[in-house]
Amino acid sequence: MEILSEFCELEAGLHSLDWRILEEEDTGRFNDPWSFIDEYLDMGRFFLKSIDTAAGFKSAMKWLEERRDLVPCGKPCPVHLDFHPGNVIIRDDGKNFVIDWTQVSVSDYRFDLSWTMLLMSTYMERKYRE
């Protein structure tokens, strides 16, 4: 379980970093606490347009839209968006390194955390998500 604790510390450490390490200027989206959820909702709407039989997804989308105002982002931060044990390398000296930064962005840490939890429960035992 020590490795799992270190894994969690790596992700928490990433989310505690200042977003300015990735963005040179604040374009205003970082001042709007709903900008990140709006981006994800817009992406969901876009994908739903291309699905002919999206009835179940449309009701889920409606549910999310109705709750949009409940999830403002208080503090933007760097997110990995594919954080899982397969993307952590442990050197012989015990030092951990995160790899596969192809999706790194600035967003709400909850998107990163929820994706990690989904990956953990899908590819590992459910207890690791918990």
C-alpha positions in Angstrom: 0.0 0.0 0.0 3.0 2.3 0.3 3.2 2.5 -3.6 -0.5 3.4 -3.7 0.1 6.3 -1.2 3.0 7.5 -3.3 0.8 7.3 -6.4 -1.9 9.5 -4.7 0.8 11.9 -3.5 2.0 12.3 -7.1 -1.4 13.2 -8.4 -2.1 15.5 -5.4 1.2 17.2 -6.0 0.4 17.8 -9.6 -2.9 19.4 -8.6 -1.2 21.7 -6.1 1.0 23.3 -8.8 0.3 26.8 -10.1 -1.4 26.6 -13.5 0.9 29.4 -14.8 3.6 26.8 -15.3 1.6 25.7 -18.4 -0.1 28.9 -19.5 1.9 32.1 -20.2 -1.1 34.4 -19.9 -4.5 34.4 -18.2 -7.0 34.6 -21.1 -9.9 35.1 -18.7 -11.1 31.5 -18.7 -9.2 31.0 -15.4 -11.2 33.7 -13.7 -14.6 32.1 -14.7 -15.3 29.3 -12.2 -17.6 27.6 -14.7 -15.4 27.8 -17.7 -14.0 24.2 -17.4 -17.4 22.6 -16.8 -18.8 24.6 -19.7 -16.0 23.3 -21.9 -16.8 19.7 -21.0 -20.5 20.2 -21.4 -19.9 21.7 -24.9 -17.8 18.7 -25.8 -20.5 16.4 -24.7 -23.1 18.2 -26.7 -20.8 18.1 -29.8 -20.4 14.3 -29.5 -24.1 13.7 -28.9 -24.9 15.3 -32.3 -23.0 12.5 -34.0 -24.7 9.7 -32.2 -28.0 8.5 -33.8 -29.2 6.5 -30.8 -28.1 8.7 -28.0 -31.3 8.7 -25.9 -29.6 7.4 -22.7 -26.7 9.8 -23.2 -29.1 12.7 -23.8 -30.8 12.2 -20.5 -27.4 12.0 -18.7 -26.4 15.2 -20.5 -29.6 16.9 -19.3 -28.9 15.8 -15.8 -25.4 17.2 -15.9 -26.6 20.5 -17.5 -29.2 20.9 -14.7 -26.4 20.6 -12.1 -23.8 22.8 -13.8 -24.1 25.7 -11.3 -23.2 23.3 -8.5 -19.7 22.6 -9.6 -17.6 25.8 -9.9 -13.9 25.4 -10.1 -12.3 27.2 -7.2 -8.7 26.9 -8.3 -7.5 25.9 -11.8 -4.5 23.6 -11.8 -2.4 21.4 -14.2 -4.2 18.1 -15.0 -2.7 15.0 -16.6 -5.9 13.5 -17.9 -4.5 10.0 -18.1 -3.1 9.5 -14.6 -2.9 5.8 -13.7 -0.3 3.4 -12.4 0.8 2.4 -16.0 1.9 6.0 -16.5 4.2 6.0 -13.4 7.7 4.7 -13.6 9.6 3.7 -10.5 13.4 3.8 -10.8 15.7 1.4 -9.0 16.4 4.1 -6.3 12.6 4.3 -5.6 12.1 7.7 -7.3 8.8 8.0 -9.1 8.2 9.7 -12.5 5.0 10.4 -14.3 5.0 9.8 -18.1 2.6 10.2 -21.0 1.9 14.0 -20.8 0.1 14.1 -24.2 -3.1 15.4 -22.6 -1.7 17.8 -20.0 -3.9 20.9 -19.6 -5.1 23.4 -17.1 -8.5 22.6 -15.7 -10.4 21.5 -12.6 -8.6 18.8 -10.7 -11.9 16.9 -10.3 -11.9 15.9 -14.0 -8.4 14.4 -13.5 -9.3 12.7 -10.3 -12.6 11.2 -11.6 -10.8 9.9 -14.7 -8.1 8.3 -12.5 -10.8 6.7 -10.3 -12.6 5.3 -13.3 -9.4 3.9 -14.7 -8.5 2.4 -11.4 -11.8 0.6 -11.0 -11.9 -0.5 -14.6 -8.4 -1.9 -15.0 -7.7 -2.8 -11.3 -9.8 -3.9 -8.4 -12.6 -1.6 -7.3 -10.9 -1.2 -3.9 -8.2 0.9 -5.5 -10.7 3.4 -6.7 -12.1 3.7 -3.2 
